[in-house]
């Protein structure tokens, strides 16, 4: 896919506020003078974190789902004392998770509130970023425009004791509304793409603190809906790809009940609930049943899901079981290595125990040759000099991960008996590597420092893989032995 077309697709998803189909996107591209096969559009849409699937062949973007959505931010004593707002994770999942919270724009009485850079003790601000997960909170802090902490690419990186962060100056708001710690800001997303949010101060003052008002009743009902929706989502969707993904799914599915003016806050809910907490999930964190381990296998993945890819609807054409950016990453790696052997590339894409029949092999070799021919025209070896070795190392790890996943397919019906946290980490490695490969291929803003950071992170991923692979291979060996014994005794 040409960068200009990908940029157009990304822009479409960031600003489209009504439902759409693949045909709608194709029509928009056509009007601009571009043409892209429906299958490529479908692949792009289905793999985009900015999209929710609707019934039939329709989709809704994050912009469409959350533009106009109401949510609440509970104010802290620190914010009131210092006349500031430090959004952190509290706009999750209503704004773009890739947008640092300090860059969000807040509107009060149709006036844009100014930003300021303020120094904090790290221990005081980490709780504002906790829902990103302990593993990612430092990255969100470091991404703040005002942050002057050491580079993340330093292998000895540690957050300093104090840090500068971008905040919204709330002096005029707090003075006008007389807000106190525990009061709230009722917020509404005006422009998802630009991160513009309207705010309305909400005071909790009551003449009779024991009085239970109509608004209190509605808010209590709101918390009940949120809790039931989260509990239901654990069974239907499982742990998702992140806490933000979990919340986005719940608020999208129940947006008519939850994205309303009389609402509570996720933060306050998690402080008071006895049923749900942030639990360890491999090397990450997820919302889950309080006190329970988050498993790799459950009702959400017990049965294979129907493919959303358009390939499956084309009779006589094999389904390409890898995203296009993975195929393109291997092809780009071949160009970097100055190797044009399609058979060798196919072996890397489908390492043993994967087996292709003659039709599949012929089809995939053709796809490799087509992509090689296209990418060769625009490839610049010298421009790829820094990213090339990192991509190659990453693809080697990706091949090892997919090979182990292929071996585990033998025990598909018995994975619940395997070490769950090891399976979780394997899945996380697969997803994380895929995401990085996509960035290396398509993100033109990556700098030398970013590539160095990726290179350093690969070492940690390799270590994690070595740590779990032996455990999973031992479990697989036992499973195979037991399966053979059952068959033998059955005979």
PADOVO-126274 format. One record per residue: x, y, z of N, C-alpha, C in turn; residue in one letter. Coordinates in steps of 0.2 Angstrom, whole numbers, plus 5000, padded with zeros to 4 digits. Layout:
XYZXYZXYZA/...
***
This chain:
500449945000500050005000500450065000X/500350114996500750174995500650215001X/501150255004501050295010500550345009X/500450375003499950425002499250395003X/499150335001498450305002498350285009X/498850255012498850245020498650305024X/498950355022498850425026498150445025X/497850435019497150445017496650405021X/496850345022496450295026496450315033X/497050325035497150345042496750405044X/496750455040496350525040495650505040X/495450465036494650445035494450415042X/494850375045494650345051494650385057X/495050435057495150485062494650535062X/494250555057493750605056493050585055X/493050515052492350495050491950485057X/491350515057490950515063490250475062X/490250445056489650405055489850335053X/489350285053489550215051489750215043X/490150165042490450165035490550095033X/490650075026490850015024491450015020X/491749955018492349955013492149995007X/491549985004491350014998491350094999X/491150115005491150195006491950215005X/492350185008493050205008493350195001X/493150144997493350134990493150194986X/492450214988492150274984492550334985X/492750354992493150414993493850414990X/494150354990494750354987494750364979X/494150334976494050344969493950414967X/493650454972493550524970494150564970X/494650534974495250574975495750544970X/495550504966495950474960496450414962X/496250384967496650324969496150264969X/496450204968496150144968496550084972X/496150054976496450004981495949944981X/496249884980495749824981495349814987X/494749794987494349794992494649754998X/494949694996495249655001495849695005X/496149735002496749775006496349825010X/495849855008495449905012495149865018X/494849805017494549765022495149745028X/495749725025496249705030496449765034X/496549825031496749885034496249905040X/495549905038495049925043495049875048X/495049805047494949755052495549755057X/496149775055496749775059496849845062X/496449895061496549955064496249965071X/496649995076496349995083495850055083X/495750095078495250145078494550125076X/494450065075493850035072493449985076X/492849995076492349945079491949915074X/491849845074491449815069490749815071X/490249835066489549835067489249775064X/488549775065488249715061488349715054X/488349665050488349665043489049675041X/489149725036489849745034489949815035X/489649835041489749905043490249915048X/490549975049491049985054490950055057X/491250065063491150135066491850145069X/492150215067492750225070492750255077X/493350255080493350285087493050355087X/493250395082492950465081492250465081X/491950415078491150415077490950385084X/491250345087490950315093490950365099X/491550405099491650445106491550525105X/491450545098491350615098490650625101X/490650675105489950695108489850655115X/490350605116490250565122490450605128X/490050585134490150625140490550575145X/490950605149491350565154491450605159X/491750585165491850615171492550615173X/492850665176493550665179493450685186X/493650645191493650665198494250695200X/494150755203494750805204495050785211X/495750785211496150765216496350835221X/496550815227496750875231497350905228X/497850875225498450905221498150955216X/497750935212497450975206497151035209X/496751035214496451085217496951135220X/497351105224497851155227498351185222X/498551155217498951185212498651215206X/497951225206497551255201497751225194X/497751155193497851125187497451065186X/497551035180497250975178497750935175X/497850875177498350825175497950765172X/497750765166497250715163497450645164X/498150625163498350555163497850515160X/497650455163497250405160496550425160X/496350475163495650485165495250505159X/495550515153495150525147495050465143X/495350405146495250345143494550315144X/494250285138494550275132494250325126X/494050385129493650425124494150465120X/494750475121495250505117495750465114X/496150485109496650445106497150425111X/497250355112497750335117498450355115X/498550365109499250385106499350455107X/498850495109498950565110499150575118X/499750605119499950615126499450665130X/499250645136498750685139498850755140X/499450775140499650845141499550885134X/499350855129499250885122498550895121X/498050865126497350875125497150945126X/496650965123496451035123495751035127X/495751075132495051085136494751155135X/494151145134493751205133493251225139X/493251285141492751305147492451365145X/491751365145491351425142491651445136X/491751405131491951415124492651445124X/493051445129493651475129494151415130X/494751415126495251365126495651385133X/495751335137496151345143496951335141X/497351375144498051375143498451315146X/498951295143499351235145499951275149X/500251235154500851255157501251195159X/501951205160502351145161502551155169X/502451105172502451105180502951045182X/503351055187503750995189503350965195X/503450895195503150855200503650805203X/503450775209503750715211503450655207X/503850615204503550555200503050515204X/503250505211502750465215502050495216X/502050565215501450595215500950595209X/501350585203500950585197500850515194X/501250465196501150395193500450365194X/500050385200499350355200498950385195X/499050445192498650475186498750435180X/499250395179499450355173499350275174X/499050255180499150185182498750145177X/498150165174497750125170498050105163X/498650145162499050125156499450055158X/499450045164499849985166500550005169X/500749975174501349995177501949985172X/501849935167502349925162502349985157X/501850015156501850075151501850145153X/501650155160501550215162502250255161X/502850235162503450275161503450295154X/503250255149503250285142502750345141X/502150335144501750395143501950455147X/502350445153502650505156503150535151X/503550495149504150515144503950545138X/503350525136503050555129502750625130X/502750655136502450715137502950775134X/502650825131503050875128503550905133X/503350915139503750955144504250905147X/504250845146504650795150505350805148X/505850805152506550815151506950755154X/506550705155506950645158507450615153X/507850565155508350535151507950495145X/508350475140508050445134507850375136X/507250355133507050285134507450235131X/507950255126508350205123508950195127X/509050225133509550205137509450145141X/509850095140509750025143509650035151X/509950085154509850095161509350145163X/508850155158508350205159507950195166X/507850245170507450245176507150315176X/506450315178506150385179506550415185X/506650485184506950525189506450535195X/506750555200506350575206505750625205X/505950675200505550725198505550735191X/504950765188504850765181504350825180X/504550855174504050905171503550875166X/502950895168502350875163501950935161X/501650925156501150975153500450965157X/500251025159499551015163499151075160X/498451075161498051125159497951175165X/498051235164497951285169497251295171X/496951285177496251285179496151335184X/496551385184496451445189495751475188X/495551495182494951525181494351485182X/494451415181493851365182493751355189X/494251335193494151325200493951385204X/494151445202493951505206493251515204X/493051505198492351525196491851475199X/492051415200491551355202491651345209X/492151365212492251345219492351275221X/492751235216492751165217493251145222X/493051085225493451055230493750985228X/494250955232494450885230493850845231X/493750795226493150755226492650775221X/492650845219492150865214492350845207X/491950855202492150825196492050875190X/492350855185492250895178491850845174X/491350865172490950835167491250855160X/491450805156491850815150491450785144X/491550815138491250795132491750805126X/491850755122492350755117492050795111X/492350845109492050895103492450875097X/493050855097493450835091493950785093X/493750725091494150665093494850665090X/494950685083495550685080496050735083X/495750795085496250845087496250845095X/495850805098495950795106495650855109X/495050885107494750945110494150925114X/494150945121493650915125493350975129X/492650975129492251025133492251005140X/492251055145492151035152491651075156X/491351045160490851075165490951055172X/491151105176491251095183490651065187X/490651015191490150985194490350975202X/489951015206490151015213489750965217X/490050935222489650875226489350905232X/489450975233489151005239488450985240X/488250975246487550965248487350995255X/486751025256486651045262486550995267X/486250935265486150875269486550825266X/487150805269487650755266487250685265X/486750675269486450605269485850605264X/485750655261485250655256485450625249X/484950575247485150545241484750565235X/485050615231484650645226484450605220X/484150625215483950595209484550585205X/485050635205485650625201486050565204X/486050565211486450515215486150445213X/485550435212485250375210485450355203X/485450405198485650395191486350375191X/486750405195487450385195487550315198X/487250295203487250235206487050175201X/486550195197486350145192486850145186X/487250205185487750205180488350155182X/488550165188489050115191488850045190X/488250025192487949955191488049935184X/487849975179487849955172488649945170X/489049995172489749985171490049915173X/489849905180490149845183489849775179X/489249775178488949715174489249715167X/489349775164489649775157490349745157X/490749765162491449745162491449665164X/491049645169491049575170490849535164X/490349555160490149525154490649525149X/491049575149491549585143492149535145X/492249515151492749465153492649395149X/492049375150491849315147491749315139X/491549375136491449385129492049395125X/492449445128493049475124493649455128X/493649425134494249415137494649475139X/495349465140495749525142495949575137X/495749565131495849615126496549625125X/496749685121497449695120497749745125X/497349775129497549825134496949845138X/497049875144496549905148496149955144X/496449995140496150045136495650005131X/495949955128495449915123494849885127X/494949865133494449835137493849885138X/494149945140493650005142493350025136X/493650035130493450055124492850015122X/492949945122492449895120491849905124X/491849905131491349915135490949975134X/491250035134490950095133490650105126X/490950075121490650075114489950025114X/490049965117489449925117488849955121X/489049995126488550015131488550095131X/488650125125488750195125488150235126X/487550205125486950235126486750245133X/487050195137486950195145487450225148X/488150225146488650255149488950315147X/488850335141489150405138488650455139X/488350465145487850515146488050565151X/487650625151487850675156487850655163X/487450615165487450595173487850535173X/488450535174488950485174489450485179X/489750425181490250425186490950425182X/491450405186492150395183492350325184X/492750305179493050235179493550235185X/493850285187494350295192494050285199X/493450315200493050305206492750245207X/492550215201492250145201492750095204X/493350095201493850045203494150055210X/494050115213494250125220493750095225X/493050085222492550065227492349995225X/492449965219492249895218492549845222X/492249795223492549735226492549675222X/492349685215492349625211492849635205X/493149695204493549705198494249735200X/494749715198495449755199495849745193X/496449785194496949775189497449725191X/497449665187497749605188498349595183X/498849555186499449545181499249495176X/499449515170499249475164499949465160X/500349415161500949405158501449455160X/501649495156502149555157501749625157X/501049615157500649675157500049675162X/499549715162499049725167498349725163X/497849695166497249695163496749705169X/496149735167495549735172495249665172X/495149635178494949565178494549555185X/494349495186493949475192494549485198X/494349515203494749535208495049475211X/495749475212496149415215496149355211X/495949355205496049295200496549315195X/496949255193497449265188497049265181X/497349305177497049315170497249255165X/496849215163497049155159497149175152X/497549135149497649135141497049105137X/496749055140496149025137495549035141X/495049045137494349055141493749055135X/493149065138492649065133492649105127X/493049165128493149205122493549185116X/493949135118494349105112494349025112X/493749005115493648925115493548905108X/493148945104493048925097493348965092X/493548945087493848985082493349035079X/493549105079493149155076493149155069X/492549175066492549185059492949235056X/493349225051493749275049493349335046X/493649395048493349455045493649475038X/494149445036494549465030494149445024X/494149485019493749465013494049405009X/494649385011494949325007494549265008X/494249255014493849195015493249195011X/493049245008492449245004492549234996X/493149224995493349214988493449144986X/493049104983493149034982493749024977X/494148974979494648944976495348984977X/495249034982495849074983496049064990X/496649044992496849024999496849095003X/496649085009496649135014497349155016X/497549215016498249235018498249245025X/498549195029498549195036498949245040X/499249285036499749345039499449405036X/499549455041499349525038499849545033X/499549595029500049615023500649645025X/500649685031501249715033501749665036X/501549605038502049555040502349525033X/501949515028502249495022502749545019X/502549605019502949665017503549675021X/503549655028504149665032504649605030X/504449545028504849495026505149515019X/504749535015504949555008505549615009X/505349665013505849715014506449695017X/506449645022507049615024507449575019X/507149545014507449515009507849565005X/507449625003507849675000508449705003X/508349705010508949735014509549685014X/509349615014509849565014510049555006X/509749585002509949574994509849504992X/509249474995509149404993508449404990X/508349374984507749374980507449304979X/507649264984507449194983506749184987X/506149184983505449174986505349114990X/505649054988505648994992505849004999X/506449034999506749045006506349095010X/506049145007505649185011504949155013X/504749105009504149075011504249025017X/504848995017505048955023505048995029X/505249055029505349105035504649125037X/504149135032503449155033503049095037X/503249035034502848975037503348925039X/503648935045504148885047503848815049X/504148765050503848705052503548715059X/503048685061502648635058502148655052X/502148715050501648735045501748705039X/501248675036501348645029500848675024X/501048685018500648715013500548655008X/499948655005499848614999500048644993X/500048614987500348634981499948704979X/499248704980498948764978499148824982X/499148814989499348864993500048894992X/500448844991501148864990501248904983X/500848884978500948924972500648994973X/500048994977499749064978500249104982X/500449084987500949124991501549144988X/501849104984502449124980502249174976X/501749174973501449224968501449294972X/501149294978501049354982501749384984X/502149334985502849354987503149394981X/503149364975503449394969503149464968X/502449464968502049524967502349584972X/502349564978502549614983503249634982X/503649584981504349604980504449644974X/504149634969504149684963503949754964X/503349754968503149824970503549864975X/503749824980504249864985504949874983X/505149834978505849844975505849914972X/505349934969505349994965505450054970X/505250054976505250114981505750104986X/506050044986506550024992507250064991X/507450094996508150124996508550095002X/509050055000509450015005509850065010X/510050125007510450165012509950195017X/509350215015508850245019508650195025X/508750125023508550075027509150045032X/509650085031510250055034510250045042X/509850095045509750085053509250035055X/508650045051508150005053508149925051X/508549915045508649855042508849795047X/509449805051509649755055509149745061X/508849795063508349785069507749745066X/507549765060506949725057507149655056X/507749635054507949565053507949535059X/508249565065508249525071507549515074X/507149565073506449555075506049505071X/506149495065505849445061506049375063X/506749375064506949305067506549285073X/506449335078506149315084505349295082X/505149335077504449325075504349255072X/504849235068504749165066504849115071X/505249125076505249075082504649075086X/504349135087503649135090503149105086X/503049115080502549085076502649005075X/503348985075503448915075503248885081X/503348915087503048885093502348885094X/502048935091501248935091501048885086X/501348875081501148815076501148745080X/501748735084501748675087501248665093X/501048725096500548725101499848705098X/499748725091499148705088498948635089X/499448585090499348515091498848505097X/498948545102498648545108498048595109X/497748615103497248665103496748655108X/496448595109495948575113496148565120X/496748565122497048555128497448615131X/497448675128497848725130497648755137X/497048735140496848755146497248725152X/497548665150498048625154498748655154X/498948695150499548725149499748785154X/500348795155500548855159500148915156X/499748945160499349005157499749065156X/500149085161500549145160501049145155X/501349085154501749075148501449085141X/500849055141500449065135500249135134X/500049175139499949245139500549285136X/501149265139501749305137501849295130X/501749225127501849215120501449255116X/500749255118500349295114500549365114X/500749395120500949465120501549475116X/502049435116502649435111502449445104X/501949395102501749395095501449465093X/500949485097500649555096501149615096X/501549615101502049665102502549665096X/502749615094503249605088502849635082X/502249605081501849625075501749705075X/501649735080501549805081502149845079X/502749825082503349855080503549845073X/503449785070503549785063503149825058X/502449835060502049885057502349955057X/502549975063502850045064503450045060X/503949995060504550005056504350015049X/503849985046503649985039503350045037X/502850075042502450125040502450195043X/502850195049502950255052503450295050X/503350355046503950395043504250435049X/503950445055504150485060504650455064X/504850385063505250355068505950385067X/506350395072506950425072507450375074X/508150395074508650355076508550325083X/508350375087508250355094507750305095X/507150315091506650265092506850195089X/507250195084507550125082508050095087X/508450135090508850115096508450085101X/507850115103507450095108507150025107X/506950025100506649955098507149905098X/507849915096508349865096508449845104X/508449895108508549875115507949825118X/507349845116506849805118506849735116X/507149725110507149655107507449615112X/508049635115508449595119507949565125X/507549615128507049595133506549535130X/506349545124505849505121506149435120X/506749435118507149375117507249335123X/507349375128507449345135506749315137X/506249345136505549325138505449265134X/505549265128505449205124505749145126X/506449145127506849095130506549065136X/506349115141506049095147505449055147X/505049065142504349035142504348975137X/504848975132504748925127504948855130X/505448855134505648785137505048765141X/504748805145504148785149503548755145X/503448795139502848775135503048705131X/503748705129503948645125503848585130X/504048595136504048535141503348515142X/502848565142502148545143501848515137X/502148535131501848505125502148435124X/502748425126502948355126502548305131X/502348335137501948295141501248275138X/501048335135500348325132500348275126X/500848275122500948235116500948155119X/501348155124501448085127500848055130X/500448095133499848075136499248065131X/499348105125498848095120498948025116X/499648015115499847955112499647895117X/499647895123499447845128498747835127X/498347885127497647875126497447845120X/497747865114497647835108497847755108X/498447745111498647675111498247635115X/498047655121497547615126496847605123X/496647665119496047655115496047605110X/496547595107496647545102496647475105X/
***
